Amino acid sequence: MSFKSLGLSEPLLKAISKKGYETPSPIQAKAIPPVLEGKDVLASAQTGTGKTAGFTLPLLQILSQNSYQKHRPIRALILTPTRELAAQVYANVKEYSEFLNIRSAVIFGGVNQKPQVATIRQGIDILVATPGRLIDLENQGVVSLKRVELFVLDEADRMLDMGFLRDIERIMKLIPSKRQNLMFSATFSKDIKKLAYSILNNPILVEATPENTAVEVIDQKVHRVAKNKKTDLIIKLISEGNWEQVLVFTRTKHGANRLTKKMINADITAAAIHGNKSQGARTKALAGFKKGTIRVLVATDIAARGLDIPLLPHVVNFEIPNISEDYVHRIGRTGRAGASGQAISLVSADEISYLRNIEKLIGMSIDVEIIEGFEPDPNASTEPIKPGQNRNRNQNQGQRRKSNTKNSGNSKNSSRNSNRNRNRRRNNNSSSQS
Ligand code: AMP
């Protein structure tokens, strides 16, 4: 399968080859042809699958077939839940449209609107936007959506999680009813399906292949540890493992700030990225992290959602998420586009039940390691094994003990294989049952 065989035009193929992509990812191979045919598409895909190119490439081809030279009304609207994702999608649009006569802009809140307004006034074909700023600028008469032909709703599940349903409904009333729609979501709840039915017209359903999902390619590990030892443990892991680029997740903004300070005190360059940080600070932190001047980026779930940091080698859950799906999103920051990566979770006694739920969701138990000097609090209650828990999970309770962190590097492959084997076993079991 090649990009050419998907029917993409020469200027796009040139841009793709400049990016270094050789073959389309599964979601691209499945989504690009129906989009080019003008069909509505509902795609189940999360970040890391190549979904952005999956909608951007055919969208650019459609728009470039009928290029407006003088007056440029906005013909494509791409809606994203977060500012960071909007900026990344826009960066992709710019790269893929390098050899086309297409103009684009991005708008999001938290920054001065003046430069955004100036770009829009010059005339653009594609607008990438977060809902709040879009409604704001539409109200001000800066943005007109009356000529939109293509509408993309990216990360629809996160849109709903962030409470954007009303805004989306408002925006839908501002764009023509005759249009092509593309909707991407990592999960499909009842609410997402309802939203899909209200937006899409007879959509083609597209799914990224399960082999491509993060949990398969990522080496996952749990460190059981006392709560008050977590900071020392993460500093030890980063320092002794010589980890150069680490994304750390905390549950709260306050926790992110606190951990960042402690890292800096330990001579590890770090920055926090969360909703209370200004857009400028967030962009600067992300740029520093990508460049390598910042070694550790400490983030909350919402801030990290959709961040495109290629080949991120380490993700650490400083606190394990209480929403199991967030675990999959978090570890999806590593092992991107087929590259392997390591995801480590620091789990204290009070988080065990969250871990169990995650294991249930991903269908595998995660290897556990205890490092000497960082043992779980002996006084913390061990969770009783509940009826119905599977054998793997019970085995997991028998935690392998390792004497130092140096061993953990050696255990990488065996750990990955055991994850894979378990997963395979699970698949075999489920197929034999069906
Ligand atoms: P996305 O899921 O759109 O955030 O993309 C995840 C990462 O995969 C980004 O760094 C893309 O640049 C990269 N990517 C997208 N498509 C391909 C491809 N066909 N081959 C290799 N890398 C890709």
Residues whose N, C-alpha, C, O or C-beta is under 5 A from the ligand:
A	BS01	AMP	Y21 E22 T23 P24 S25 Q46 T47 G48 T49 G50 K51 T52 A53 D308 P310 R336 A337
